[in-house]
Amino acid sequence: MHMSDSIHNGLHPIDAIDTKRLEAVLRHKLPMLRVLWKESTESTNRDLMDIVSDVQDNDWTVLVANYQTSGRGRHERRWISPLGGLYVSVLVQLNDSRSPVTLLPLVAGLALKEAIEAEARRRGGEVQLRLKWPNDVFSERGKLAGVLCESQETKAGWVVVIGVGVNIYPLGADQERLLLYPGTSLSEEAELDWTRAGLLTAFLPHLAKRIDQWKYYPDEVRESWLQASGAVGRYVRVKHSKDAIPIEGRIRGIAETGALLVEDNGVPRVINSAESIEEINE
C-alpha cells in the first residue's frame, strides 16, 4: 500500500493519501484507475507527460504530490504549491473522440468547480464559485484553483494530462506577492474540514462524466461552462502579451474550439490565448 504520512504544514494537519483505498472507492466508476503518490516532485504534469507513450486505452493514471518545486500554470507561469494544497495530474487516452482537444481546459475547470461544490454539500456546507476563462476557479475573494492541460498526439489518438492545483489553506504573504490575481483557499471560503482525499474522490468522477460529455456532446459542455461562469455579457480587457495593446469588449460566448468570443465595438474577436483577462466595471 502506498500512503503519504499524515503531516503538518506548520499550522494545519494534512490528510494522508491512501492510493489503494482511493482506487477501491472509485473502481466502480473508473475501473482502469491507477493512483500514484509522491512526497515531492518538480511537476506532476511533467512526470505524467514523461510516460505518455506507455498509456493504454481507457487507462486513467493519477499522480498526487504533497508539494511541487516547479509547479506550472499557463504561459509557463509558476504555480505556487505550498505543503497542504491538492496537486494532482490525470493522464487519459482520448482515442475515440472527434471533439477539439482545445476545449478540455474548460471541461476540466467545469468538473473541478462542480466537484468542490459537491464536496462542500457533502460536508454540510456551501461555497459559491465561478469559472474564469479558460481554466481558473474563483470565488468573490479571489482565485481558488487552476487547471493546466497538456496534450500529445500518438498513433492511437490524443493523450492528455490534466493538472489541477487547489488551495486548501491560506497562502503566506510571500506567496501571495507572486500571484497574478488575489488568492483564496477552501478553508477561508468555508470551515468544513476539507481533505485532499475527499476532493479527489469528488473530482475524478466529475471529470470522467464531463470528458464523456465532451466526446459526444461538446456543445452541451460549452453551454454548461457558460452557465457556470456567468461570463456572457461581462465587459473585459484582454491582453495578449505584456507589450500588446489590450482588446476591450463584451464576452459573447465560447467557440467550438474553446476560444473566448468577445465583441469589441461591434467587431467580433476570437481569443485563443491571453496573457491576462481583467473584468471592467463600465
N, C-alpha and C positions, 0 to 999 in steps of 0.2 A: 504494500500500500504506500502510495506517495502522498505525503501530507505535509503542509507547511506548519511550522511550530506556531503556537499561539504566542504572540509577542506584543510589545507596546511600541508606539511611535513617540514616546515621551509623555503623552497626555492620555492617549486612548488605547484600549486593548484592540488588537486586530485579530479577527477570526481566522481560524485555520482553514485551509483549502484541502479537503479530503477528495482527491481526484476520483478514487474508485466509488465513493458514495455519490458524487455528482453524476458519474456515468450511470450508476444504477438507478438513480432517481429519474433521469431523463431518457433512459433506454427505450421506453415505450413511445416516446416522441421522436427520438433521434437514435435509431438502433445502431448506426455506424459511428457513434460519437466516441472520440478519444480525447481525454483531458490530460494535459501535461502541466507541470508546475516548475517554476524556477524561483529561487530566492532573489536573484538579481540578474539582469541582462541589459545590454545596451538598448535593445528594442525588440519587443515581442513580434512586431510586424516583420522586422528584418530576419529574425530567427525562422519564421514560417516561410518567408519568401525563399529562403535557402533550401527548403525541402519541397518546393512546388513540383519538381519532376517526379517525386515519389508518391504523390497523392493518387488515390484510387477513386473510381467513380462512386459517388454517394458518400464518401468519407467526410466526416467533419472532424478536423483536428483543432483543438482549442488549447491555447497556451496562456497561462496566467502567471504573472510575476509579482512579487512583493513590491519591487520598485524597479524603475528603469534609469539607467545612467545617461541615455541619449534618446529619450522618447521624442517622437516627431509628430508634428501636425502638418497641415497643408503648407505648400510653398517652402518646405524644409524648415518651418518654424519649430522651435523647441517646445515640446510638451512637458510641462513641469510635472514630475512624477514622484512626489514625496511618499514616504512609507505611510500606508494606511488607505490609499486610494485603490480603486479597481483598475487594473491594467491588464487587458486581455485582448488577444487576437484570435480570429477564427479563419481557418483555411477551408475553402469549399470549392469543389469541382462543379462547374456550370456548363456541362457539355450538351444540354438538351434544351437550350433556350435561344430564341432569336431576339429577345429584348435587349436594349442597349446596356452594356456594362456601365456606361457613364451615369446611369440612373441609380446605381447601387449605393452611393453615399447617402442619397435621400432615403432609400429603403432602410439602410442601417440606422440612420438617425431617427426615423419614424419608429422602428422597432424598439430602440433604446428608450425613447420617451414613453412609449406605451408600457414597457417593462417596469420602468421606475415608478410610474403612476400605479400600476397594478400591485407592485410590491408595497407601496405605501398603503394602499387599501387593505392588503392582506394583514398588515401590521396595525390596522385600526386608525390610520391617519389619512392625510391627503396632501398632495403637492400640486401646485399649479405651474405647468411647464409649457413652453412653446419652442418651435423649431426655427432656426435661423439658417438660411441657405448658405452652403449646401448641406452642412452636416454637423451643426452645433445644437446643443440643447441648453436653453436659457430659462431662468426664472426672472422675476422682476428685479431680483438682487444682482444678477449677473450670469456669467457663463458657468454652467454646472458640469457639462460633459462635452466631449468631442469625438469625432469619428475620422479615421483615415483609412481609405480603401486603396489598395494597390492590386493590380491585376497583371496576368501574364497569359498570353495565348499559347496553347500547346496543340499537339496533333489531335488530341481528343476534344479540344474546345478551350474555353476560358477557365482559368483558375484565379480565384480572388482571395485576397487576405483582407479581412475587415478588422481593423484595430480600434479599440474603444478605451477611452480613459474617463473615469468618473471620479470627481472629488467627493469623498465621503466625509472628510474632516476639513476644517478651515485651513487655508494656506497661510504660511507665515508672511510677515511683512516683506521680507526679502524676496520671496517667491512671487508675491502679488505685483511687485515692481516690474517683473519680467513679462507680465501678461499684456496682450493687445487689448483685451476687454476686461472690465471688472469681473472678478471671480466670486463664486459662492460654492457651497457644498451641501450635501444632503442633510448633514446634522444641523446646519444653520436653517435649512428650509423646514425641517420637521424632526423633532426628537423621537425617533422611532426605533432605536437600537438597530440601525442598518448593519447588514453584513454583506461581505463580498459573495459568499456562497448563496445567500438569498437573492441577490441581484443577478447572479449568473443563472440560477435556476429559473428566474423570470425571463431574462433576456434571450437565452438561446432558443426556447420555443417560439417566442415572438419573432425572432429573426428568421427562423425556419418558415414560419407561416407567411411572413412578408416576402421572403425570397420566392416561395411557391407562387404567390400572387404576382410578383414581378415577372416570373417566367411566362405566365399565361394571360395576365390581365394588367399590363403595365399602366394603362390609363387609370385604373382604379387606385393604384399606388400613388400616382401623381395627385389625384383628387384627394386622397386621404392625407397626403403630405400638406397640401394647400390648406385643408381644414385645420390640421394640427398646428400649422404655423401662423394662421391668420395673416398671411403675408399680402394677399391681394388687396390692392388699394393703398398700401403703405408707400410713403414717399421716401426715397433712399438716395444716398450719394455713393456711387460705386467708383473705386479706384482700381485700375488695372495694375498699376505699379506705383512706386513711390514718386516717380517723376511725371507720370501721365496726368493729363487733365481729367478730372473726375467727370463722370456722367451723372446727372441728376434726373430722376423721373419716378414714375409710379409703377409699382410691381403689378403686372397684368396676368402672370401665370407661370407655368413651368412647361418647357418644350419636351418633346418626346425623348430627347437625349438627356434630360435633367437640367438643361440650361435655364437660367433665370430670364424671364421676359419682362423687359422694362420699357415703358413708353416715355420718351424724352421729348417734350414739347411736340407731341403728336407723331414723333418718329419712333417706330418700334426698334428696340435694341435687343440683341441676343447676347447674354452674358455667360460665356462658357467657363470663365475663370476670373477671379478678382483678388487683389491684394487685401482689400477691406470693403465692407459694406456697412454704411452708417445710416441709421434711420433718422430722418429730419422732421422736426415739428415745423409745419408750414406757418 
